[in-house]
């Protein structure tokens, strides 16, 4: 199985409750794998980090993951870059249904 799963999804500059809920729901649905789930929204909500620092932390989380979980709305921007990185790094890619 995989020990670390990173969630990939569209995250706008201003985090809404809807975006936070979407990532939290994905995190909850992945708990069945008994893996560490890396939710990138968590870093962005951490008040002690700048957005740049949070993005750097998230990229480290992506690189350290064995697998990624791609939310349905991913089609452009940063999230698409994360998918490309996951492919280049040979990560197992799981898709939301």
C-alpha positions in Angstrom: 0.0 0.0 0.0 1.1 3.6 0.3 2.0 5.4 3.5 1.6 9.1 2.4 -1.1 10.5 0.2 -1.0 14.2 -1.0 -4.3 15.8 -2.0 -4.2 17.8 -5.3 -7.0 20.3 -6.0 -7.6 23.9 -7.1 -6.7 26.3 -4.2 -7.5 30.0 -5.0 -5.6 32.8 -3.4 -8.4 33.5 -1.0 -9.5 30.3 0.8 -13.2 29.9 1.1 -15.1 27.6 3.5 -16.2 25.6 0.4 -12.5 24.9 -0.6 -11.6 24.0 3.0 -14.6 21.6 3.2 -13.7 20.0 -0.2 -10.2 19.2 1.0 -11.4 18.1 4.5 -13.9 15.8 2.9 -11.2 14.3 0.6 -9.0 13.8 3.6 -11.7 12.1 5.5 -12.5 9.7 2.6 -8.8 8.8 2.3 -8.6 7.8 6.0 -9.7 4.2 5.0 -6.2 3.7 3.6 -4.6 4.0 7.0 -2.1 6.4 5.5 -0.8 9.8 6.4 -2.9 12.2 4.4 -1.2 15.5 3.4 -3.9 18.3 3.1 -2.2 21.3 1.5 -4.9 23.6 2.7 -3.7 23.1 6.3 -0.4 24.7 5.6 -2.1 27.7 3.9 -4.3 28.2 7.0 -1.4 28.1 9.4 -1.0 31.7 10.4 2.7 31.6 11.1 3.5 30.8 7.4 3.5 33.2 4.5 1.8 31.9 1.3 5.2 31.3 -0.3 6.4 29.3 2.8 3.2 27.3 2.7 3.6 26.5 -1.0 7.2 25.4 -0.4 6.1 23.1 2.5 3.3 21.7 0.3 5.8 20.9 -2.5 7.9 19.0 0.0 4.8 17.1 1.0 4.1 16.2 -2.6 7.7 15.1 -3.1 7.6 12.9 0.0 4.2 11.3 -0.9 3.9 7.8 -2.3 0.6 8.7 -4.0 -1.5 11.7 -4.9 -5.3 12.0 -4.8 -6.6 14.3 -7.5 -9.9 16.2 -6.9 -12.3 16.3 -9.9 -12.0 20.1 -10.5 -8.3 20.0 -11.4 -7.8 21.3 -14.9 -5.5 24.3 -14.7 -3.0 26.4 -12.7 -1.0 25.2 -9.7 -3.0 22.0 -9.3 -2.2 21.0 -12.8 1.5 21.7 -12.1 1.2 19.4 -9.1 -0.2 16.6 -11.3 2.6 17.1 -13.7 5.1 16.8 -10.9 3.4 13.7 -9.6 3.7 12.1 -13.0 7.4 13.1 -13.3 8.1 11.7 -9.8 6.3 8.4 -10.6 3.7 8.8 -7.9 0.7 6.6 -7.8 -2.2 8.8 -9.0 -5.7 8.2 -7.5 -8.7 10.2 -8.9 -11.8 11.4 -7.1 -15.0 9.7 -8.3 
